Amino acid sequence: MNVHAMMPEATHDEAARFAHVVSLKNYLMRNLEPKWRAYVDDTLAPQFSAAGRDSAEEYRDLEKRLAKLGAYRTWQALTVAAQEEMWRSVGTCVDRQLPELESRAQATSGGSVRTDESFVPPRYLSKVDIHLMPGGYAADRGGEDVRQGAVFDKAAALYHMGRNGGELNDVRGHTIVQHLFERYGHLQPKRILDIGCTVGHSTTAIASYFPDAEVHGIDVGGALLRYARARSASLGTNIHYSQQNGERTDFAEGSFDLVVSSAVLHETSFSALPRIFREAHRLLRPGGVMINLEVPLRFDTHSTWSRIRGLFEALHNNEPFWIGAQTLDVGGIARASGFNDVLAGYQNAVPKADRAAAPKFTTTPGPVHVVWYMVSGVK
Ligand SMILES: C[S@@+](CC[C@H](N)C(=O)[O-])C[C@H]1O[C@@H](n2cnc3c(N)ncnc32)[C@H](O)[C@@H]1O
């Protein structure tokens, strides 16, 4: 039973391929990776420290040492292979039913989508296929194409192995609202913008708490956004999607009460991230709130293995800004962009936001999918 009408359906054999991908990813993550973590953190890193070298700074050297080990290279190769097999198997499933998905999208009314044939995606998104997703976020065949959106949606639960809300993949959206309820409970947003919405997983979840609000989502790919509109509408939510760069949008100054981003900043660049914050500041009315959710693997709080794992993510999962984003003082950038009362810390991941829940926002780090890193502030 699909969670919404746009979700591509899997045949028996396709479902078996997906199960194989998940089981391989699980094996690599739960059986093999802990062994590398223990070896690096308990054996290698202390040797570096004992030699007078700060293991926190030497993770690149340690990674080179590891890469000389055949067993480590095998783990790397299998991890990349699992990711590639995920996209391949999902792509095959989507291609088999693409005309049907496109018809279904056209027959589903609600919300709007505005694409722009002359749109040029920023370099940090066009030069690499982030997450190894063939074609990247911006891939679009024009017309009524929804392929990249369908592929991203079907793959999301496999990618996160169900830990971000299963096939709805929406825990991040609920977690943003939980942060809002805890820290900005007075805000009754009438206009909301989600920057880097992809297929609206978080946007749709956020919109569900504010049925009277006008909700917008922007991203760089036409096929993502056409799919996003139909997906949100099939879940009973009308959202206005447009193909725009979050660094500079065509929305009027002061036109939003709430601007959010979810897992976007680490896929930008050193120069784009501050530009996105300045644009969020321009778009908010005085008193409006910006909330950014990010991967909670801040370098200053993490072990040597986590840093090496981050380097793997940057080099082999095509996330070139992974380390940059986690070493930047994101709260400081928010302040420098004009935001007041800036908060930077960790919010517990929740499947549903609850105004009455005991506050859980903290400065204590935690693992990914258990907490998310949050940077928020007020204009
Ligand atoms: C990991 S996905 C975000 C997923 C989504 N926000 C969620 O929570 O499910 C990152 C998204 O940010 C988008 N993005 C990155 N930089 C952007 C920019 N400057 N303008 C618009 N979208 C951007 C990418 O195209 C991609 O779709």
The ligand as an SDF file (V2000), in Angstrom:
LIG
                    3D

 27 29  0  0  0  0  0  0  0  0999 V2000
   19.0710   16.9530    0.8370 C   0  0  0  0  0  0  0  0  0  0  0  0
   18.0280   17.8600   -0.1960 S   0  0  0  0  0  0  0  0  0  0  0  0
   16.8630   18.5910    0.9270 C   0  0  0  0  0  0  0  0  0  0  0  0
   15.7170   17.7630    1.2660 C   0  0  0  0  0  0  0  0  0  0  0  0
   14.4670   18.4370    1.7600 C   0  0  0  0  0  0  0  0  0  0  0  0
   14.6470   19.8040    2.1750 N   0  0  0  0  0  0  0  0  0  0  0  0
   13.9110   17.6180    2.9120 C   0  0  0  0  0  0  0  0  0  0  0  0
   14.0020   18.0190    4.0620 O   0  0  0  0  0  0  0  0  0  0  0  0
   13.4150   16.5160    2.6290 O   0  0  0  0  0  0  0  0  0  0  0  0
   18.8990   19.3500   -0.6000 C   0  0  0  0  0  0  0  0  0  0  0  0
   18.1130   20.1930   -1.5930 C   0  0  0  0  0  0  0  0  0  0  0  0
   18.5760   21.5380   -1.5490 O   0  0  0  0  0  0  0  0  0  0  0  0
   18.4990   22.0540   -2.8360 C   0  0  0  0  0  0  0  0  0  0  0  0
   19.3410   23.2560   -2.9180 N   0  0  0  0  0  0  0  0  0  0  0  0
   20.6440   23.3750   -2.6060 C   0  0  0  0  0  0  0  0  0  0  0  0
   21.0530   24.6340   -2.8540 N   0  0  0  0  0  0  0  0  0  0  0  0
   19.9890   25.3240   -3.3080 C   0  0  0  0  0  0  0  0  0  0  0  0
   19.7880   26.6490   -3.7260 C   0  0  0  0  0  0  0  0  0  0  0  0
   20.7730   27.5500   -3.7330 N   0  0  0  0  0  0  0  0  0  0  0  0
   18.5580   27.0170   -4.1390 N   0  0  0  0  0  0  0  0  0  0  0  0
   17.5340   26.1350   -4.1410 C   0  0  0  0  0  0  0  0  0  0  0  0
   17.6740   24.8440   -3.7580 N   0  0  0  0  0  0  0  0  0  0  0  0
   18.8800   24.4370   -3.3510 C   0  0  0  0  0  0  0  0  0  0  0  0
   18.9840   20.8870   -3.6980 C   0  0  0  0  0  0  0  0  0  0  0  0
   18.6540   21.0710   -5.0530 O   0  0  0  0  0  0  0  0  0  0  0  0
   18.2750   19.7240   -3.0330 C   0  0  0  0  0  0  0  0  0  0  0  0
   17.0330   19.4800   -3.6090 O   0  0  0  0  0  0  0  0  0  0  0  0
  1  2  1  0
  2  3  1  0
  2 10  1  0
  3  4  1  0
  4  5  1  0
  5  6  1  0
  5  7  1  0
  7  8  2  0
  7  9  1  0
 10 11  1  0
 11 12  1  0
 11 26  1  0
 12 13  1  0
 13 14  1  0
 13 24  1  0
 14 15  1  0
 14 23  1  0
 15 16  2  0
 16 17  1  0
 17 18  1  0
 17 23  2  0
 18 19  1  0
 18 20  2  0
 20 21  1  0
 21 22  2  0
 22 23  1  0
 24 25  1  0
 24 26  1  0
 26 27  1  0
M  CHG  2   2   1   9  -1
M  END
$$$$
